Amino acid sequence: MRGYDFDRQRPIDNYIVDFYCKDLQLAIEIDGESHIGNEKYDHERQKKLESLGVRFLRFDDEVVRYDLDGVVKAIEKWIDENS
């Protein structure tokens, strides 16, 4: 996307993020049912990874499922503003 490579299911420290671009230090997380009830863990995990310089974009899986074009545009906008 925009010339950047994203890896799927990328391990970082003791965690795995859904998608990761090393050049942008950007993790993209898709929050679905597995995240329900795990909000505290997700927050602590994100905080730890952010302390390592990782930046995050999070999307609800329903939004990904029903508005993929909007998700892609949001990611492209983030890249344009942060690269």
Distance bins in CASP14 RR format, pairs under 12 A and 6 or more apart:
PFRMAT RR
TARGET T0000
AUTHOR 0000-0000-0000
RMODE 2
METHOD distances of the structure
MODEL  1
1 19 0 0 0 0 1 0 0 0 0 0 0
1 21 0 0 0 0 1 0 0 0 0 0 0
1 23 0 0 0 0 0 1 0 0 0 0 0
1 24 0 0 0 0 1 0 0 0 0 0 0
1 26 0 0 0 0 0 1 0 0 0 0 0
1 28 0 0 0 0 1 0 0 0 0 0 0
1 57 0 0 0 0 0 1 0 0 0 0 0
1 71 0 0 0 0 0 1 0 0 0 0 0
1 72 1 0 0 1 0 0 0 0 0 0 0
1 73 0 0 0 0 0 1 0 0 0 0 0
1 74 0 0 0 0 0 1 0 0 0 0 0
1 75 1 0 0 1 0 0 0 0 0 0 0
1 76 1 0 0 1 0 0 0 0 0 0 0
1 77 0 0 0 0 0 1 0 0 0 0 0
1 78 0 0 0 0 0 1 0 0 0 0 0
1 79 1 0 0 1 0 0 0 0 0 0 0
1 80 0 0 0 0 0 1 0 0 0 0 0
1 83 0 0 0 0 0 1 0 0 0 0 0
2 21 0 0 0 0 1 0 0 0 0 0 0
2 23 0 0 0 0 0 1 0 0 0 0 0
2 24 0 0 0 0 1 0 0 0 0 0 0
2 26 0 0 0 0 0 1 0 0 0 0 0
2 72 0 0 0 0 0 1 0 0 0 0 0
2 73 0 0 0 0 0 1 0 0 0 0 0
2 75 0 0 0 0 1 0 0 0 0 0 0
2 76 1 0 1 0 0 0 0 0 0 0 0
2 77 0 0 0 0 0 1 0 0 0 0 0
2 78 0 0 0 0 1 0 0 0 0 0 0
2 79 1 0 1 0 0 0 0 0 0 0 0
2 80 1 0 0 1 0 0 0 0 0 0 0
2 81 0 0 0 0 0 1 0 0 0 0 0
2 82 0 0 0 0 0 1 0 0 0 0 0
2 83 1 0 0 1 0 0 0 0 0 0 0
3 21 0 0 0 0 1 0 0 0 0 0 0
3 23 0 0 0 0 1 0 0 0 0 0 0
3 24 0 0 0 0 0 1 0 0 0 0 0
3 76 0 0 0 0 0 1 0 0 0 0 0
3 79 0 0 0 0 1 0 0 0 0 0 0
3 80 0 0 0 0 0 1 0 0 0 0 0
3 83 0 0 0 0 1 0 0 0 0 0 0
4 19 0 0 0 0 0 1 0 0 0 0 0
4 20 0 0 0 0 0 1 0 0 0 0 0
4 21 1 0 1 0 0 0 0 0 0 0 0
4 22 0 0 0 0 1 0 0 0 0 0 0
4 23 1 0 1 0 0 0 0 0 0 0 0
4 24 1 0 1 0 0 0 0 0 0 0 0
4 25 0 0 0 0 0 1 0 0 0 0 0
4 26 0 0 0 0 1 0 0 0 0 0 0
4 28 0 0 0 0 0 1 0 0 0 0 0
4 75 0 0 0 0 1 0 0 0 0 0 0
4 76 0 0 0 0 0 1 0 0 0 0 0
4 78 0 0 0 0 0 1 0 0 0 0 0
4 79 1 0 0 1 0 0 0 0 0 0 0
4 80 0 0 0 0 0 1 0 0 0 0 0
4 82 0 0 0 0 0 1 0 0 0 0 0
4 83 1 0 0 1 0 0 0 0 0 0 0
5 19 0 0 0 0 0 1 0 0 0 0 0
5 20 0 0 0 0 1 0 0 0 0 0 0
5 21 1 0 0 1 0 0 0 0 0 0 0
5 22 1 0 0 1 0 0 0 0 0 0 0
5 23 1 0 0 1 0 0 0 0 0 0 0
5 24 0 0 0 0 1 0 0 0 0 0 0
5 26 0 0 0 0 0 1 0 0 0 0 0
6 17 0 0 0 0 0 1 0 0 0 0 0
6 18 0 0 0 0 1 0 0 0 0 0 0
6 19 1 0 1 0 0 0 0 0 0 0 0
6 20 1 0 0 1 0 0 0 0 0 0 0
6 21 1 0 1 0 0 0 0 0 0 0 0
6 22 0 0 0 0 1 0 0 0 0 0 0
6 23 0 0 0 0 1 0 0 0 0 0 0
6 24 0 0 0 0 1 0 0 0 0 0 0
6 25 0 0 0 0 0 1 0 0 0 0 0
6 26 0 0 0 0 1 0 0 0 0 0 0
6 27 0 0 0 0 1 0 0 0 0 0 0
6 28 1 0 0 1 0 0 0 0 0 0 0
6 57 0 0 0 0 0 1 0 0 0 0 0
6 72 0 0 0 0 0 1 0 0 0 0 0
6 75 0 0 0 0 1 0 0 0 0 0 0
6 79 0 0 0 0 0 1 0 0 0 0 0
7 16 0 0 0 0 0 1 0 0 0 0 0
7 17 0 0 0 0 1 0 0 0 0 0 0
7 18 0 0 0 0 1 0 0 0 0 0 0
7 19 1 0 0 1 0 0 0 0 0 0 0
7 20 1 0 1 0 0 0 0 0 0 0 0
7 21 1 0 0 1 0 0 0 0 0 0 0
7 22 1 0 0 1 0 0 0 0 0 0 0
7 23 0 0 0 0 0 1 0 0 0 0 0
7 24 0 0 0 0 0 1 0 0 0 0 0
7 26 0 0 0 0 0 1 0 0 0 0 0
7 27 0 0 0 0 0 1 0 0 0 0 0
7 28 0 0 0 0 0 1 0 0 0 0 0
8 16 0 0 0 0 1 0 0 0 0 0 0
8 17 0 0 0 0 1 0 0 0 0 0 0
8 18 1 0 0 1 0 0 0 0 0 0 0
8 19 1 0 1 0 0 0 0 0 0 0 0
8 20 0 0 0 0 1 0 0 0 0 0 0
8 21 0 0 0 0 0 1 0 0 0 0 0
8 27 0 0 0 0 0 1 0 0 0 0 0
8 28 0 0 0 0 1 0 0 0 0 0 0
8 30 0 0 0 0 0 1 0 0 0 0 0
9 15 0 0 0 0 0 1 0 0 0 0 0
9 16 1 0 1 0 0 0 0 0 0 0 0
9 17 1 0 0 1 0 0 0 0 0 0 0
9 18 1 0 0 1 0 0 0 0 0 0 0
9 19 0 0 0 0 1 0 0 0 0 0 0
9 20 0 0 0 0 1 0 0 0 0 0 0
9 27 0 0 0 0 0 1 0 0 0 0 0
9 28 0 0 0 0 0 1 0 0 0 0 0
9 29 0 0 0 0 0 1 0 0 0 0 0
9 30 0 0 0 0 0 1 0 0 0 0 0
10 16 1 0 0 1 0 0 0 0 0 0 0
10 17 1 0 1 0 0 0 0 0 0 0 0
10 18 0 0 0 0 1 0 0 0 0 0 0
10 19 1 0 0 1 0 0 0 0 0 0 0
10 20 1 1 0 0 0 0 0 0 0 0 0
10 21 0 0 0 0 1 0 0 0 0 0 0
10 22 0 0 0 0 1 0 0 0 0 0 0
10 25 0 0 0 0 0 1 0 0 0 0 0
10 26 0 0 0 0 0 1 0 0 0 0 0
10 27 1 0 0 1 0 0 0 0 0 0 0
10 28 0 0 0 0 0 1 0 0 0 0 0
10 29 0 0 0 0 0 1 0 0 0 0 0
10 49 0 0 0 0 0 1 0 0 0 0 0
10 54 0 0 0 0 0 1 0 0 0 0 0
11 17 0 0 0 0 1 0 0 0 0 0 0
11 18 0 0 0 0 0 1 0 0 0 0 0
11 20 0 0 0 0 1 0 0 0 0 0 0
11 27 0 0 0 0 0 1 0 0 0 0 0
11 49 0 0 0 0 0 1 0 0 0 0 0
12 18 0 0 0 0 0 1 0 0 0 0 0
12 19 0 0 0 0 0 1 0 0 0 0 0
12 20 1 0 0 1 0 0 0 0 0 0 0
12 21 0 0 0 0 0 1 0 0 0 0 0
12 22 0 0 0 0 1 0 0 0 0 0 0
12 25 0 0 0 0 1 0 0 0 0 0 0
12 26 0 0 0 0 0 1 0 0 0 0 0
12 27 1 0 0 1 0 0 0 0 0 0 0
12 29 0 0 0 0 0 1 0 0 0 0 0
12 45 0 0 0 0 1 0 0 0 0 0 0
12 46 0 0 0 0 0 1 0 0 0 0 0
12 48 0 0 0 0 1 0 0 0 0 0 0
12 49 1 0 1 0 0 0 0 0 0 0 0
12 50 0 0 0 0 0 1 0 0 0 0 0
12 51 0 0 0 0 0 1 0 0 0 0 0
12 52 1 0 0 1 0 0 0 0 0 0 0
12 53 0 0 0 0 1 0 0 0 0 0 0
12 54 1 0 0 1 0 0 0 0 0 0 0
12 55 0 0 0 0 0 1 0 0 0 0 0
12 56 0 0 0 0 0 1 0 0 0 0 0
13 20 0 0 0 0 0 1 0 0 0 0 0
13 27 0 0 0 0 0 1 0 0 0 0 0
13 45 0 0 0 0 1 0 0 0 0 0 0
13 46 0 0 0 0 0 1 0 0 0 0 0
13 47 0 0 0 0 0 1 0 0 0 0 0
13 48 1 0 0 1 0 0 0 0 0 0 0
13 49 1 0 0 1 0 0 0 0 0 0 0
13 50 0 0 0 0 0 1 0 0 0 0 0
13 51 0 0 0 0 1 0 0 0 0 0 0
13 52 1 0 0 1 0 0 0 0 0 0 0
13 53 0 0 0 0 0 1 0 0 0 0 0
13 54 0 0 0 0 1 0 0 0 0 0 0
14 44 0 0 0 0 0 1 0 0 0 0 0
14 45 0 0 0 0 1 0 0 0 0 0 0
14 48 0 0 0 0 1 0 0 0 0 0 0
14 49 0 0 0 0 1 0 0 0 0 0 0
14 52 0 0 0 0 0 1 0 0 0 0 0
15 27 0 0 0 0 1 0 0 0 0 0 0
15 29 0 0 0 0 0 1 0 0 0 0 0
15 41 0 0 0 0 0 1 0 0 0 0 0
15 42 0 0 0 0 0 1 0 0 0 0 0
15 44 0 0 0 0 0 1 0 0 0 0 0
15 45 1 0 1 0 0 0 0 0 0 0 0
15 46 0 0 0 0 1 0 0 0 0 0 0
15 47 0 0 0 0 0 1 0 0 0 0 0
15 48 1 0 0 1 0 0 0 0 0 0 0
15 49 1 0 0 1 0 0 0 0 0 0 0
15 50 0 0 0 0 0 1 0 0 0 0 0
15 52 0 0 0 0 1 0 0 0 0 0 0
15 54 0 0 0 0 1 0 0 0 0 0 0
15 56 0 0 0 0 0 1 0 0 0 0 0
16 27 0 0 0 0 1 0 0 0 0 0 0
16 29 0 0 0 0 0 1 0 0 0 0 0
16 45 0 0 0 0 1 0 0 0 0 0 0
16 49 0 0 0 0 0 1 0 0 0 0 0
17 25 0 0 0 0 0 1 0 0 0 0 0
17 26 0 0 0 0 1 0 0 0 0 0 0
17 27 1 0 1 0 0 0 0 0 0 0 0
17 28 1 0 0 1 0 0 0 0 0 0 0
17 29 1 0 0 1 0 0 0 0 0 0 0
17 30 0 0 0 0 1 0 0 0 0 0 0
17 31 0 0 0 0 0 1 0 0 0 0 0
17 42 0 0 0 0 0 1 0 0 0 0 0
17 45 0 0 0 0 1 0 0 0 0 0 0
17 46 0 0 0 0 1 0 0 0 0 0 0
17 48 0 0 0 0 0 1 0 0 0 0 0
17 49 1 0 0 1 0 0 0 0 0 0 0
17 50 0 0 0 0 0 1 0 0 0 0 0
17 52 0 0 0 0 0 1 0 0 0 0 0
17 54 1 0 0 1 0 0 0 0 0 0 0
17 55 0 0 0 0 0 1 0 0 0 0 0
17 56 0 0 0 0 1 0 0 0 0 0 0
17 57 0 0 0 0 0 1 0 0 0 0 0
17 58 0 0 0 0 0 1 0 0 0 0 0
18 26 0 0 0 0 0 1 0 0 0 0 0
18 27 1 0 0 1 0 0 0 0 0 0 0
18 28 1 0 1 0 0 0 0 0 0 0 0
18 29 1 0 1 0 0 0 0 0 0 0 0
18 30 1 0 1 0 0 0 0 0 0 0 0
18 31 0 0 0 0 1 0 0 0 0 0 0
18 32 0 0 0 0 0 1 0 0 0 0 0
18 34 0 0 0 0 0 1 0 0 0 0 0
18 35 0 0 0 0 0 1 0 0 0 0 0
18 42 0 0 0 0 0 1 0 0 0 0 0
18 56 0 0 0 0 0 1 0 0 0 0 0
18 57 0 0 0 0 0 1 0 0 0 0 0
18 58 0 0 0 0 1 0 0 0 0 0 0
18 59 0 0 0 0 1 0 0 0 0 0 0
18 61 0 0 0 0 1 0 0 0 0 0 0
18 64 0 0 0 0 1 0 0 0 0 0 0
19 26 0 0 0 0 1 0 0 0 0 0 0
19 27 1 0 0 1 0 0 0 0 0 0 0
19 28 1 0 1 0 0 0 0 0 0 0 0
19 29 1 0 0 1 0 0 0 0 0 0 0
19 30 1 0 0 1 0 0 0 0 0 0 0
19 54 0 0 0 0 0 1 0 0 0 0 0
19 56 0 0 0 0 0 1 0 0 0 0 0
19 57 0 0 0 0 1 0 0 0 0 0 0
19 58 0 0 0 0 0 1 0 0 0 0 0
19 59 0 0 0 0 0 1 0 0 0 0 0
19 64 0 0 0 0 0 1 0 0 0 0 0
19 71 0 0 0 0 0 1 0 0 0 0 0
19 75 0 0 0 0 1 0 0 0 0 0 0
20 26 1 0 0 1 0 0 0 0 0 0 0
20 27 1 0 1 0 0 0 0 0 0 0 0
20 28 1 0 0 1 0 0 0 0 0 0 0
20 29 0 0 0 0 1 0 0 0 0 0 0
20 49 0 0 0 0 1 0 0 0 0 0 0
20 52 0 0 0 0 0 1 0 0 0 0 0
20 53 0 0 0 0 0 1 0 0 0 0 0
20 54 1 0 0 1 0 0 0 0 0 0 0
20 55 0 0 0 0 0 1 0 0 0 0 0
20 56 0 0 0 0 0 1 0 0 0 0 0
20 57 0 0 0 0 0 1 0 0 0 0 0
21 27 0 0 0 0 1 0 0 0 0 0 0
21 28 0 0 0 0 1 0 0 0 0 0 0
21 54 0 0 0 0 0 1 0 0 0 0 0
21 55 0 0 0 0 1 0 0 0 0 0 0
21 56 0 0 0 0 0 1 0 0 0 0 0
21 57 0 0 0 0 0 1 0 0 0 0 0
21 75 0 0 0 0 1 0 0 0 0 0 0
21 78 0 0 0 0 0 1 0 0 0 0 0
21 79 0 0 0 0 1 0 0 0 0 0 0
21 82 0 0 0 0 0 1 0 0 0 0 0
21 83 0 0 0 0 1 0 0 0 0 0 0
22 53 0 0 0 0 0 1 0 0 0 0 0
22 54 0 0 0 0 1 0 0 0 0 0 0
22 55 0 0 0 0 0 1 0 0 0 0 0
23 55 0 0 0 0 0 1 0 0 0 0 0
23 79 0 0 0 0 0 1 0 0 0 0 0
23 82 0 0 0 0 0 1 0 0 0 0 0
23 83 0 0 0 0 1 0 0 0 0 0 0
24 53 0 0 0 0 0 1 0 0 0 0 0
24 54 0 0 0 0 1 0 0 0 0 0 0
24 55 1 0 0 1 0 0 0 0 0 0 0
24 56 0 0 0 0 0 1 0 0 0 0 0
24 57 0 0 0 0 0 1 0 0 0 0 0
24 75 0 0 0 0 0 1 0 0 0 0 0
24 76 0 0 0 0 0 1 0 0 0 0 0
24 78 0 0 0 0 1 0 0 0 0 0 0
24 79 1 0 0 1 0 0 0 0 0 0 0
24 80 0 0 0 0 0 1 0 0 0 0 0
24 81 0 0 0 0 0 1 0 0 0 0 0
24 82 1 0 0 1 0 0 0 0 0 0 0
24 83 1 0 0 1 0 0 0 0 0 0 0
25 49 0 0 0 0 1 0 0 0 0 0 0
25 50 0 0 0 0 1 0 0 0 0 0 0
25 52 0 0 0 0 1 0 0 0 0 0 0
25 53 1 0 1 0 0 0 0 0 0 0 0
25 54 1 0 1 0 0 0 0 0 0 0 0
25 55 1 0 1 0 0 0 0 0 0 0 0
25 56 0 0 0 0 1 0 0 0 0 0 0
25 57 0 0 0 0 0 1 0 0 0 0 0
25 79 0 0 0 0 0 1 0 0 0 0 0
25 82 0 0 0 0 1 0 0 0 0 0 0
25 83 0 0 0 0 0 1 0 0 0 0 0
26 49 0 0 0 0 0 1 0 0 0 0 0
26 50 0 0 0 0 0 1 0 0 0 0 0
26 53 0 0 0 0 0 1 0 0 0 0 0
26 54 1 0 0 1 0 0 0 0 0 0 0
26 55 1 0 1 0 0 0 0 0 0 0 0
26 56 1 0 0 1 0 0 0 0 0 0 0
26 57 1 0 0 1 0 0 0 0 0 0 0
26 58 0 0 0 0 0 1 0 0 0 0 0
26 75 0 0 0 0 1 0 0 0 0 0 0
26 76 0 0 0 0 0 1 0 0 0 0 0
26 78 1 0 0 1 0 0 0 0 0 0 0
26 79 1 0 0 1 0 0 0 0 0 0 0
26 81 0 0 0 0 0 1 0 0 0 0 0
26 82 1 0 0 1 0 0 0 0 0 0 0
26 83 0 0 0 0 1 0 0 0 0 0 0
27 42 0 0 0 0 0 1 0 0 0 0 0
27 45 0 0 0 0 0 1 0 0 0 0 0
27 46 0 0 0 0 1 0 0 0 0 0 0
27 48 0 0 0 0 0 1 0 0 0 0 0
27 49 1 0 0 1 0 0 0 0 0 0 0
27 50 0 0 0 0 1 0 0 0 0 0 0
27 52 0 0 0 0 0 1 0 0 0 0 0
27 53 0 0 0 0 1 0 0 0 0 0 0
27 54 1 0 1 0 0 0 0 0 0 0 0
27 55 1 0 0 1 0 0 0 0 0 0 0
27 56 1 0 1 0 0 0 0 0 0 0 0
27 57 1 0 0 1 0 0 0 0 0 0 0
27 58 0 0 0 0 1 0 0 0 0 0 0
27 59 0 0 0 0 0 1 0 0 0 0 0
27 75 0 0 0 0 0 1 0 0 0 0 0
27 78 0 0 0 0 0 1 0 0 0 0 0
28 54 0 0 0 0 0 1 0 0 0 0 0
28 55 0 0 0 0 1 0 0 0 0 0 0
28 56 1 0 0 1 0 0 0 0 0 0 0
28 57 1 0 1 0 0 0 0 0 0 0 0
28 58 1 0 0 1 0 0 0 0 0 0 0
28 59 1 0 0 1 0 0 0 0 0 0 0
28 64 0 0 0 0 1 0 0 0 0 0 0
28 71 0 0 0 0 1 0 0 0 0 0 0
28 72 0 0 0 0 0 1 0 0 0 0 0
28 74 0 0 0 0 1 0 0 0 0 0 0
28 75 1 0 0 1 0 0 0 0 0 0 0
28 78 0 0 0 0 1 0 0 0 0 0 0
28 79 0 0 0 0 0 1 0 0 0 0 0
29 35 0 0 0 0 1 0 0 0 0 0 0
29 38 0 0 0 0 0 1 0 0 0 0 0
29 42 1 0 0 1 0 0 0 0 0 0 0
29 43 0 0 0 0 0 1 0 0 0 0 0
29 45 0 0 0 0 1 0 0 0 0 0 0
29 46 1 0 0 1 0 0 0 0 0 0 0
29 49 0 0 0 0 1 0 0 0 0 0 0
29 54 0 0 0 0 0 1 0 0 0 0 0
29 55 0 0 0 0 0 1 0 0 0 0 0
29 56 1 0 0 1 0 0 0 0 0 0 0
29 57 1 0 0 1 0 0 0 0 0 0 0
29 58 1 0 1 0 0 0 0 0 0 0 0
29 59 1 0 0 1 0 0 0 0 0 0 0
29 60 0 0 0 0 0 1 0 0 0 0 0
29 61 0 0 0 0 0 1 0 0 0 0 0
29 64 0 0 0 0 0 1 0 0 0 0 0
29 71 0 0 0 0 0 1 0 0 0 0 0
29 75 0 0 0 0 0 1 0 0 0 0 0
30 42 0 0 0 0 0 1 0 0 0 0 0
30 56 0 0 0 0 0 1 0 0 0 0 0
30 57 0 0 0 0 1 0 0 0 0 0 0
30 58 1 0 0 1 0 0 0 0 0 0 0
30 59 1 0 1 0 0 0 0 0 0 0 0
30 60 1 0 0 1 0 0 0 0 0 0 0
30 61 1 0 1 0 0 0 0 0 0 0 0
30 62 0 0 0 0 0 1 0 0 0 0 0
30 63 0 0 0 0 1 0 0 0 0 0 0
30 64 1 0 1 0 0 0 0 0 0 0 0
30 65 0 0 0 0 1 0 0 0 0 0 0
30 68 0 0 0 0 0 1 0 0 0 0 0
30 71 0 0 0 0 1 0 0 0 0 0 0
30 75 0 0 0 0 0 1 0 0 0 0 0
31 37 0 0 0 0 0 1 0 0 0 0 0
31 38 0 0 0 0 1 0 0 0 0 0 0
31 39 0 0 0 0 1 0 0 0 0 0 0
31 42 1 0 0 1 0 0 0 0 0 0 0
31 43 0 0 0 0 0 1 0 0 0 0 0
31 46 0 0 0 0 0 1 0 0 0 0 0
31 56 0 0 0 0 0 1 0 0 0 0 0
31 57 0 0 0 0 0 1 0 0 0 0 0
31 58 1 0 1 0 0 0 0 0 0 0 0
31 59 1 0 0 1 0 0 0 0 0 0 0
31 60 1 0 1 0 0 0 0 0 0 0 0
31 61 1 0 0 1 0 0 0 0 0 0 0
31 62 0 0 0 0 1 0 0 0 0 0 0
31 63 0 0 0 0 1 0 0 0 0 0 0
31 64 0 0 0 0 1 0 0 0 0 0 0
32 38 0 0 0 0 0 1 0 0 0 0 0
32 39 0 0 0 0 0 1 0 0 0 0 0
32 42 0 0 0 0 0 1 0 0 0 0 0
32 58 0 0 0 0 0 1 0 0 0 0 0
32 59 0 0 0 0 1 0 0 0 0 0 0
32 60 1 0 0 1 0 0 0 0 0 0 0
32 61 1 0 1 0 0 0 0 0 0 0 0
32 62 1 0 0 1 0 0 0 0 0 0 0
32 63 0 0 0 0 0 1 0 0 0 0 0
32 64 0 0 0 0 1 0 0 0 0 0 0
32 65 0 0 0 0 1 0 0 0 0 0 0
33 60 0 0 0 0 0 1 0 0 0 0 0
33 61 1 0 0 1 0 0 0 0 0 0 0
33 62 0 0 0 0 0 1 0 0 0 0 0
34 41 0 0 0 0 0 1 0 0 0 0 0
34 42 0 0 0 0 1 0 0 0 0 0 0
34 61 0 0 0 0 1 0 0 0 0 0 0
35 41 0 0 0 0 1 0 0 0 0 0 0
35 42 1 0 1 0 0 0 0 0 0 0 0
35 43 0 0 0 0 0 1 0 0 0 0 0
35 45 0 0 0 0 0 1 0 0 0 0 0
35 46 0 0 0 0 0 1 0 0 0 0 0
35 58 0 0 0 0 1 0 0 0 0 0 0
35 59 0 0 0 0 0 1 0 0 0 0 0
35 60 0 0 0 0 1 0 0 0 0 0 0
35 61 0 0 0 0 1 0 0 0 0 0 0
36 42 0 0 0 0 0 1 0 0 0 0 0
36 60 0 0 0 0 0 1 0 0 0 0 0
36 61 0 0 0 0 0 1 0 0 0 0 0
37 43 0 0 0 0 0 1 0 0 0 0 0
38 44 0 0 0 0 0 1 0 0 0 0 0
38 45 0 0 0 0 1 0 0 0 0 0 0
38 46 0 0 0 0 0 1 0 0 0 0 0
39 45 0 0 0 0 0 1 0 0 0 0 0
39 46 0 0 0 0 0 1 0 0 0 0 0
39 58 0 0 0 0 0 1 0 0 0 0 0
40 46 0 0 0 0 0 1 0 0 0 0 0
40 47 0 0 0 0 0 1 0 0 0 0 0
41 47 0 0 0 0 0 1 0 0 0 0 0
41 48 0 0 0 0 0 1 0 0 0 0 0
42 48 0 0 0 0 0 1 0 0 0 0 0
42 49 0 0 0 0 0 1 0 0 0 0 0
42 56 0 0 0 0 0 1 0 0 0 0 0
42 58 0 0 0 0 1 0 0 0 0 0 0
43 49 0 0 0 0 0 1 0 0 0 0 0
43 50 0 0 0 0 0 1 0 0 0 0 0
43 56 0 0 0 0 0 1 0 0 0 0 0
43 58 0 0 0 0 0 1 0 0 0 0 0
44 50 0 0 0 0 0 1 0 0 0 0 0
44 51 0 0 0 0 0 1 0 0 0 0 0
45 51 0 0 0 0 0 1 0 0 0 0 0
45 52 0 0 0 0 0 1 0 0 0 0 0
45 54 0 0 0 0 0 1 0 0 0 0 0
45 56 0 0 0 0 0 1 0 0 0 0 0
45 58 0 0 0 0 0 1 0 0 0 0 0
46 52 0 0 0 0 0 1 0 0 0 0 0
46 53 0 0 0 0 0 1 0 0 0 0 0
46 54 0 0 0 0 1 0 0 0 0 0 0
46 55 0 0 0 0 1 0 0 0 0 0 0
46 56 1 0 1 0 0 0 0 0 0 0 0
46 57 0 0 0 0 0 1 0 0 0 0 0
46 58 0 0 0 0 1 0 0 0 0 0 0
47 53 0 0 0 0 0 1 0 0 0 0 0
47 54 0 0 0 0 0 1 0 0 0 0 0
47 56 0 0 0 0 0 1 0 0 0 0 0
48 54 0 0 0 0 1 0 0 0 0 0 0
48 56 0 0 0 0 0 1 0 0 0 0 0
49 55 0 0 0 0 1 0 0 0 0 0 0
49 56 1 0 0 1 0 0 0 0 0 0 0
50 56 1 0 0 1 0 0 0 0 0 0 0
55 75 0 0 0 0 0 1 0 0 0 0 0
55 78 0 0 0 0 1 0 0 0 0 0 0
55 79 0 0 0 0 0 1 0 0 0 0 0
55 81 0 0 0 0 0 1 0 0 0 0 0
55 82 1 0 0 1 0 0 0 0 0 0 0
55 83 0 0 0 0 0 1 0 0 0 0 0
56 75 0 0 0 0 0 1 0 0 0 0 0
56 78 0 0 0 0 0 1 0 0 0 0 0
56 82 0 0 0 0 0 1 0 0 0 0 0
57 63 0 0 0 0 0 1 0 0 0 0 0
57 64 0 0 0 0 0 1 0 0 0 0 0
57 71 0 0 0 0 1 0 0 0 0 0 0
57 72 0 0 0 0 0 1 0 0 0 0 0
57 73 0 0 0 0 0 1 0 0 0 0 0
57 74 1 0 0 1 0 0 0 0 0 0 0
57 75 1 0 0 1 0 0 0 0 0 0 0
57 76 0 0 0 0 0 1 0 0 0 0 0
57 77 0 0 0 0 0 1 0 0 0 0 0
57 78 1 0 1 0 0 0 0 0 0 0 0
57 79 0 0 0 0 1 0 0 0 0 0 0
57 81 0 0 0 0 0 1 0 0 0 0 0
57 82 0 0 0 0 0 1 0 0 0 0 0
58 64 0 0 0 0 0 1 0 0 0 0 0
58 71 0 0 0 0 0 1 0 0 0 0 0
58 74 0 0 0 0 0 1 0 0 0 0 0
58 75 0 0 0 0 0 1 0 0 0 0 0
58 78 0 0 0 0 0 1 0 0 0 0 0
59 65 0 0 0 0 1 0 0 0 0 0 0
59 66 0 0 0 0 0 1 0 0 0 0 0
59 67 0 0 0 0 1 0 0 0 0 0 0
59 68 0 0 0 0 1 0 0 0 0 0 0
59 70 0 0 0 0 1 0 0 0 0 0 0
59 71 1 0 1 0 0 0 0 0 0 0 0
59 72 0 0 0 0 0 1 0 0 0 0 0
59 73 0 0 0 0 0 1 0 0 0 0 0
59 74 1 0 0 1 0 0 0 0 0 0 0
59 75 0 0 0 0 1 0 0 0 0 0 0
59 78 0 0 0 0 0 1 0 0 0 0 0
60 66 0 0 0 0 1 0 0 0 0 0 0
60 67 0 0 0 0 1 0 0 0 0 0 0
60 71 0 0 0 0 1 0 0 0 0 0 0
60 74 0 0 0 0 0 1 0 0 0 0 0
61 67 0 0 0 0 0 1 0 0 0 0 0
61 68 0 0 0 0 0 1 0 0 0 0 0
61 71 0 0 0 0 0 1 0 0 0 0 0
62 68 0 0 0 0 0 1 0 0 0 0 0
62 71 0 0 0 0 0 1 0 0 0 0 0
63 69 0 0 0 0 0 1 0 0 0 0 0
63 70 1 0 0 1 0 0 0 0 0 0 0
63 71 1 0 0 1 0 0 0 0 0 0 0
63 72 0 0 0 0 0 1 0 0 0 0 0
63 73 0 0 0 0 0 1 0 0 0 0 0
63 74 0 0 0 0 1 0 0 0 0 0 0
64 70 0 0 0 0 1 0 0 0 0 0 0
64 71 1 0 1 0 0 0 0 0 0 0 0
64 72 0 0 0 0 1 0 0 0 0 0 0
64 74 0 0 0 0 0 1 0 0 0 0 0
64 75 0 0 0 0 0 1 0 0 0 0 0
65 71 0 0 0 0 1 0 0 0 0 0 0
67 73 0 0 0 0 1 0 0 0 0 0 0
67 74 0 0 0 0 1 0 0 0 0 0 0
68 74 0 0 0 0 0 1 0 0 0 0 0
68 75 0 0 0 0 0 1 0 0 0 0 0
69 75 0 0 0 0 0 1 0 0 0 0 0
69 76 0 0 0 0 0 1 0 0 0 0 0
70 76 0 0 0 0 1 0 0 0 0 0 0
70 77 0 0 0 0 1 0 0 0 0 0 0
71 77 0 0 0 0 0 1 0 0 0 0 0
71 78 0 0 0 0 0 1 0 0 0 0 0
72 78 0 0 0 0 0 1 0 0 0 0 0
72 79 0 0 0 0 0 1 0 0 0 0 0
73 79 0 0 0 0 0 1 0 0 0 0 0
73 80 0 0 0 0 0 1 0 0 0 0 0
74 80 0 0 0 0 0 1 0 0 0 0 0
74 81 0 0 0 0 0 1 0 0 0 0 0
75 81 0 0 0 0 0 1 0 0 0 0 0
75 82 0 0 0 0 0 1 0 0 0 0 0
75 83 0 0 0 0 0 1 0 0 0 0 0
76 82 0 0 0 0 0 1 0 0 0 0 0
76 83 0 0 0 0 0 1 0 0 0 0 0
77 83 0 0 0 0 0 1 0 0 0 0 0
END
